[in-house]
Amino acid sequence: MRNRSTALLLTGVVMSLGIVAGLGPLVSNAQDAVGNGLKAPSDFTAIADTASRSKALFQEAGKVIANPRCINCHPATRSPTQGDEMHPHVPLMIAADSSLGPAGLSCATCHGPENRSIMGSRLKSVPGNAHWQLAPASMAWQGLTVGEICRQVKDPKRNGHRSHAELIEHMGTDSLVGWAWHPGAGRSPAPGTQESFAALISAWVDTGAECPD
C-alpha cells in the first residue's frame, strides 16, 4: 500500500505543461524566451550610456529568470507551481516557513538527487537535484516585473546576504540554478546556458547593477 501511495504521489508531481493567466508581465517574457538563446554581453556594447547598458543586460538575463524552469520555484505564495503554464503543484505543497516542504511530505519525498525518467508515462520524468527546495519567501518572483526582481536580487536583505560577487558565483556555479538547463524529459530548458546567463549577470554588475524600470 505504501509503495502504491508513493507511486501515485510521484505521478502527481509532474503533471502537464502551459501558463496560468494573470501572473503578470513576467509570464509573457517567459513565453518569448522559451526555445531561444541569450545574447552575449558584447551584443550590448553599442549602448553608450553605462546605466542603460546595465539595465539592458539584466533585461536579457530576465529571459532566464522569467522562465518557468526558474520561476516555478519562486512562487508568489509558499506553494510552488509546475509546468510551462505554472499550474499549482500536484500534490498541493504548502511550504510555510520551510523551503523543504511540510513535515511528513518534504520535497525529497518525490524529488531525488537527479531527474528520474518515468518509462511509458506521458509525465516523462520527475525533476531532481541534491538541493531541491523552494526559494525563500524573500525571493518570490511570480507576478513581478524584471525590474522589480532585479531590485530584489541585489538587495542583501532579501537575497541571502549575497554580495554582487557572490551573486555571480551563485548564478554561474550553483547546481540547482543549473538544473534549469537540464530539466529532464518532458520539459524545455531555460534559454542559453548557465555560463551565458552568468556572463550577463557579471556584465550587469560591472556596469553598476542598474535595474530596468
C-alpha positions in Angstrom: 0.0 0.0 0.0 2.8 2.4 0.9 4.6 1.7 -2.5 1.3 2.3 -4.3 0.7 5.6 -2.5 4.3 6.7 -3.3 3.8 5.9 -6.9 0.6 7.9 -7.1 2.3 10.8 -5.4 5.2 10.7 -7.8 2.7 10.6 -10.7 1.0 13.7 -9.4 4.2 15.7 -9.0 4.9 16.3 -12.7 1.6 17.0 -14.4 1.1 18.6 -17.8 2.7 21.9 -19.1 1.4 25.5 -20.0 1.0 29.2 -18.4 -1.7 30.3 -15.9 -3.3 33.6 -16.8 -2.9 36.6 -14.5 0.7 36.1 -13.4 1.8 39.4 -14.7 4.2 40.7 -17.4 6.9 38.3 -16.4 5.0 35.4 -17.9 4.9 36.8 -21.4 8.6 37.3 -21.2 9.0 33.7 -20.2 6.9 32.6 -23.2 9.1 34.6 -25.6 12.3 33.2 -24.1 11.4 29.5 -24.3 13.5 27.9 -27.0 15.6 31.0 -27.7 19.2 31.7 -26.9 20.7 34.5 -24.9 22.6 37.5 -26.3 26.2 37.9 -25.1 27.4 40.9 -23.1 29.3 42.0 -26.3 25.9 42.5 -28.0 25.2 45.4 -25.8 28.4 47.4 -26.3 26.7 49.7 -28.7 24.7 51.1 -25.8 26.9 54.1 -24.9 25.2 55.0 -21.7 26.6 52.7 -19.0 23.4 52.7 -16.9 21.2 52.0 -19.9 23.5 49.2 -20.9 23.4 47.7 -17.4 19.6 47.7 -17.5 19.5 46.1 -20.9 21.9 43.4 -19.7 19.6 42.4 -16.8 16.6 42.6 -19.0 18.3 39.9 -21.2 19.2 37.8 -18.1 15.5 38.2 -17.2 14.7 35.7 -20.1 16.1 33.1 -17.8 14.7 34.5 -14.5 11.3 34.7 -16.1 11.4 31.2 -17.5 9.1 28.6 -15.8 12.1 26.4 -15.1 13.2 29.1 -12.5 10.0 30.8 -11.6 8.1 27.7 -10.6 10.2 27.5 -7.5 10.0 31.3 -6.9 6.2 31.5 -6.4 4.2 34.4 -5.1 3.0 32.2 -2.2 4.6 29.4 -0.3 3.2 26.9 -2.8 5.4 26.0 -5.9 3.9 25.7 -9.3 4.7 23.3 -12.1 4.9 23.0 -15.9 5.3 25.7 -18.6 1.9 27.0 -17.7 2.9 27.1 -14.0 -0.2 25.3 -12.7 -0.5 24.6 -8.9 1.8 21.9 -7.7 0.3 18.4 -7.6 0.0 17.2 -4.9 -0.6 20.6 -3.2 2.5 21.7 -1.3 2.5 24.4 1.3 6.0 25.1 2.5 5.1 27.7 5.2 8.4 28.8 6.7 10.4 26.0 5.3 12.0 25.7 1.9 12.0 21.9 2.0 8.2 21.3 2.2 5.9 20.5 5.1 6.6 17.9 7.8 5.9 14.4 6.5 5.8 15.5 2.9 9.1 17.2 2.2 10.4 17.9 -1.3 12.7 14.9 -1.0 9.7 12.6 -0.8 9.4 12.8 -4.6 12.4 14.8 -5.8 15.7 12.8 -5.6 19.2 13.9 -6.3 18.7 13.8 -10.1 16.0 13.7 -12.7 14.2 10.4 -12.8 12.6 9.1 -16.0 9.1 7.5 -15.9 9.1 5.0 -18.7 5.9 4.7 -20.6 4.3 7.7 -18.9 3.1 10.9 -20.5 4.6 12.7 -17.5 8.1 11.8 -18.8 10.2 12.5 -15.7 10.3 13.7 -12.1 12.8 16.6 -11.7 15.6 16.2 -9.2 18.6 17.8 -7.7 20.5 17.1 -4.5 19.5 20.6 -3.2 15.9 20.6 -4.5 13.9 23.2 -2.5 11.6 26.2 -2.7 13.2 29.6 -2.9 12.8 31.6 0.3 9.8 33.9 0.7 12.1 36.9 0.3 12.8 35.8 -3.3 9.2 35.4 -4.5 9.3 36.3 -8.2 5.9 35.4 -9.7 3.8 38.4 -10.7 6.8 40.8 -10.6 8.4 42.7 -13.4 12.0 42.0 -14.3 12.9 45.4 -12.8 11.2 44.5 -9.5 13.1 41.2 -9.4 16.3 43.0 -10.2 15.9 45.2 -7.2 15.1 42.2 -5.1 18.0 40.2 -6.3 20.6 42.8 -5.5 19.2 43.6 -2.0 21.3 41.7 0.6 18.4 41.8 3.0 16.4 39.6 0.5 19.0 37.7 -1.5 20.5 35.6 1.3 23.1 38.3 2.2 25.0 37.8 -1.0 27.4 40.4 -2.3 27.5 41.1 -6.1 30.4 38.8 -6.4 28.5 36.1 -4.6 25.5 36.6 -6.9 27.7 36.0 -9.9 29.1 32.8 -8.3 25.6 31.6 -7.3 24.2 32.2 -10.8 27.2 30.6 -12.5 28.0 27.6 -10.4 25.1 26.6 -8.2 23.8 23.2 -9.4 20.2 23.9 -8.6 20.3 27.0 -10.8 22.0 24.9 -13.4 19.1 22.4 -13.3 17.1 24.9 -15.4 19.2 23.9 -18.4 19.0 20.2 -17.7 15.3 19.8 -16.6 14.7 16.2 -17.7 12.5 14.7 -20.2 9.2 16.4 -20.9 10.4 20.0 -20.1 12.0 22.7 -22.3 15.2 24.1 -20.8 15.8 27.8 -20.0 17.3 29.8 -22.8 21.0 29.9 -23.4 23.4 28.2 -20.9 24.3 28.7 -17.3 27.6 30.1 -18.4 26.0 32.6 -20.8 23.5 33.6 -18.1 26.3 34.2 -15.5 28.2 36.2 -18.1 25.2 38.6 -18.4 24.9 38.9 -14.6 28.7 39.6 -14.3 28.5 42.3 -17.0 25.4 43.7 -15.3 27.4 44.0 -12.0 30.4 45.5 -13.9 28.2 48.2 -15.3 26.8 49.3 -12.0 24.0 46.7 -11.4 21.3 49.1 -12.6 17.7 47.8 -12.8 15.2 48.1 -15.6 12.2 50.3 -14.8 
